[in-house]
Structures are given as C-alpha cells and as structure tokens.
Amino acid sequence: MIFDFSNKTVLITGAARGIGYTIAENFCKFGAYVVIADINEQKGNEAVKKLVAQGYKCSYKLLDLNEFDKLEKFINELSDEFTQIDILINNARAGGKNSLLDEDFKNWDQTSNVILKSSFFLSQLLIKNIEKSKINTILNISSVAGILATPESPSYHASKGALISLTKYLAIEAGKYGVRVNCLLPGFIVQDEHLNRYNDDNNSNFRKISETYQPLGKPGNEIDVAESAMFLCSSTSKYINGVTFILDGGATSQEQFGLSHKISKIE
C-alpha cells in the first residue's frame, strides 16, 4: 500500500524513541512533516537529527504531559507556527511496571496523566482550535492490555482500557467537526531495541513459547505498528471512525485451553 502524507503535519507524542520514533520515521518517508513531542530533550533532538539527515521534514518540541497547565500554550504556539496540524497521534506512555501489591498513587497518576488525561486534553484543544489547527484525524495508541490482563501495571491496564472508551466517545462527539478518531491496540511487539535480547540463545525457551503462541509464528515489530498507524490516518481509511483496531496477528482470538495444548507440545 502506498501512502501519501504530502502537505500533512503530524503531531506524535512520545516519539523520541521506540515505536513512536518508527511511526514518526514512516510518516516522514511518505511526505509528512512530523512534530516529535517528548519529555526527553536529548532523545528528541537526536531523533530529529537522524530524520533530517535522511532528508525528512520534522522538528522536536519539548512536552511534559504531566503539566496540564502548559498544554493550551503548547497547542496555541504550535497552531501559530504551522498552517495546519492534520493528525494527532497520542502515543506517549509513562510509569513503572508495578505489580498489584506494588502499585502506588504516584505511579498511577503519572501513568494515567500521560496515557489517558493528556490524550483527551490534547484532542480537545486541537478541536477547540480547529479553525487554526485544521485537525481531521486522531489516533490513540492503546494496547491489548486494554482488553486483557497482562504483566503490565494496574494503572497501565486501566489507562489503556479507558483510552479505548475515550476513543469511542471522541469519535462520536468530534465527528460533527469533521474529525475521526480511532484506536490501535498492539499486541506482542518486539521493539528494535529489544531485538538482540529476544534472539539471544539464552532466550530460546521464551522465544519458542512466544512463537507458538502467535498464530503467524512470529511476534510483531515496530514497522507493523507504524504501517497500521499510517493506514488508520490515511485517506484510504476515511470512513473508518471509532474502531478498536487490534494488531496482534490473531493472538487474542485464540481459545486458551487449545493454546495450552499447543504449548505443551513444545520440545
């Protein structure tokens, strides 16, 4: 599939590294001007330097999604700088991977602020400012942890699950402004920075189980997420609104007892 994001400006939170960076890079490849908004100045500037060296158009903006009193100023300044902000991708996450008994108020608030609360208020501010921003597409990056229990923290599950519900609400209420809103739920994704560890000989047992669990025989990667994000933000999906798009190779469609039987046969 060939995408065309020429003359489009894309704002992506948490895009200084990892999946967010790969999403940013791929939007750039297809002609977009990408604004990387991230709390990590060093990584953010490094990301932009790398993309500019490839001939892409992008910039870095410092953004702390825990500082809600500064979000309006951030959006106003961005709207003044750019003639339009066509696409918002709420990708940022925060917080530790705490267990049930280790979860605390601080981690809960930080996780919820960055994943959930900021996603709403950034969306709200861009829609409020739509005459300047020209926003027409919002994509929330949730997770299969929003619909299933995983080893992630309680606050992560709650925030990602609420993000799915928020997406449906925004899709209905923002539709009257010509804005469509969707939600992408990645499953087991081996990020580039973890690839060597995943393929290490000492990880062979986990890798065998993981690949048996996956109906397609392999985990997803960052490019899979980026391509799905581009599809959901492209003109190809112009009538897709309010969907929960699960990107897991079919893993969550399996019946669990049958899956146990498959895993039990691993030698």
Summary of the structure (lengths in Angstrom):
residues: 267
radius of gyration: 18.7
end to end distance: 38.8
largest distance: 61.0
contacts: 868
relative contact order: 0.13
helix: 52%
strand: 15%
